[in-house]
Amino acid sequence: MRIDVVSLFPDFVRQCAAVGVVGRAQQRELLQVETWNPRDYSSDRHRSVDSSSYGGGPGMVMMIEPLRAALAAMRDAAPEPAHVIYLSPQGARLTQGRVEALAKLPRIALLCGRYEGVDERLLAHEVDEELSIGDYVLSGGELAAAVIIDAVGRLQDGALNDAQSAEQDSFSDGLLDCPHYARPVQDALGTVPAVLLSGDHAAIARWRLKQSLGRTWLRRPDLLSQRVLDAKSRALLDEFRREHAS
Ligand SMILES: NC(=O)c1ccc(NCc2ccccc2)nc1
């Protein structure tokens, strides 16, 4: 998969994508991240990329031309059409489901706004999708782009080895993840639940699903209401709720 990022701070984005699982995915050529700086495409000698907002008000707005030229250069750099995503608080909330769909695309482009955002005319003509990583405002779209690169990059085939498999992730089946324990078994902070030491894989799987269901019920009932539970899961959750109440 190829990810092109249009940003005034390309080094920041490249560094985020250079470490860990995503950095390794790039080394293994499972993922390619390229950056495009609109300032390199500004036509005036001041290399301006923003201007004050028509209608007045505080703050600056990113201008059409440098972005349009950067997007054109991005498109010309590879034959595959790019699905262009604009990161902004006005976008649709990013979910793991959407991440999984994006991870299947051959190429996406991430447009990072700064200041008060981007000229609406550019968005109307060049952007396929607007996404938000949460209901808060950042100083730029780069952190949101880094989130997408990470969430999508780690899902590329071969990026995670079995020990890290994505299938057991939180949200992988619409539930929160179960608790996890590392050595030692005995610690001043407490012990490890006995079932996890039993070697009884069916009992361990049952315990983990029960914990995921219980945690989701306690912390994120909204996720639970979106999910149809089979009879087994419903019984496990009832068991958790009875134990929780007592
Ligand atoms: N919640 C998010 O995903 C997000 C994305 C970008 C951002 N800041 C850049 C920007 C500000 C205003 C308008 C458009 C872009 N802040 C938060």
Ligand as a Chemical Component Dictionary entry (heavy atoms), coordinates in Angstrom:
data_LIG
# 
_chem_comp.id                   LIG 
_chem_comp.type                 NON-POLYMER 
_chem_comp.pdbx_formal_charge   0 
_chem_comp.three_letter_code    LIG 
# 
loop_
_chem_comp_atom.comp_id 
_chem_comp_atom.atom_id 
_chem_comp_atom.alt_atom_id 
_chem_comp_atom.type_symbol 
_chem_comp_atom.charge 
_chem_comp_atom.model_Cartn_x 
_chem_comp_atom.model_Cartn_y 
_chem_comp_atom.model_Cartn_z 
_chem_comp_atom.pdbx_ordinal 
LIG N1  N1  N 0 -9.943 15.760 15.194 1  
LIG C1  C1  C 0 -9.148 15.691 14.114 2  
LIG O1  O1  O 0 -9.049 14.670 13.432 3  
LIG C2  C2  C 0 -8.362 16.913 13.745 4  
LIG C3  C3  C 0 -7.826 17.077 12.480 5  
LIG C4  C4  C 0 -7.106 18.237 12.171 6  
LIG C5  C5  C 0 -6.940 19.185 13.168 7  
LIG N2  N2  N 0 -6.269 20.356 12.944 8  
LIG C6  C6  C 0 -6.040 20.877 11.605 9  
LIG C7  C7  C 0 -7.329 21.488 11.135 10 
LIG C8  C8  C 0 -7.956 22.448 11.902 11 
LIG C9  C9  C 0 -9.163 23.006 11.458 12 
LIG C10 C10 C 0 -9.743 22.571 10.263 13 
LIG C11 C11 C 0 -9.095 21.588 9.522  14 
LIG C12 C12 C 0 -7.892 21.043 9.948  15 
LIG N3  N3  N 0 -7.451 19.002 14.401 16 
LIG C13 C13 C 0 -8.164 17.894 14.691 17 
# 
loop_
_chem_comp_bond.comp_id 
_chem_comp_bond.atom_id_1 
_chem_comp_bond.atom_id_2 
_chem_comp_bond.value_order 
_chem_comp_bond.pdbx_ordinal 
LIG N1  C1  SING 1  
LIG C1  O1  DOUB 2  
LIG C1  C2  SING 3  
LIG C2  C3  SING 4  
LIG C2  C13 DOUB 5  
LIG C3  C4  DOUB 6  
LIG C4  C5  SING 7  
LIG C5  N2  SING 8  
LIG C5  N3  DOUB 9  
LIG N2  C6  SING 10 
LIG C6  C7  SING 11 
LIG C7  C8  SING 12 
LIG C7  C12 DOUB 13 
LIG C8  C9  DOUB 14 
LIG C9  C10 SING 15 
LIG C10 C11 DOUB 16 
LIG C11 C12 SING 17 
LIG N3  C13 SING 18 
# 
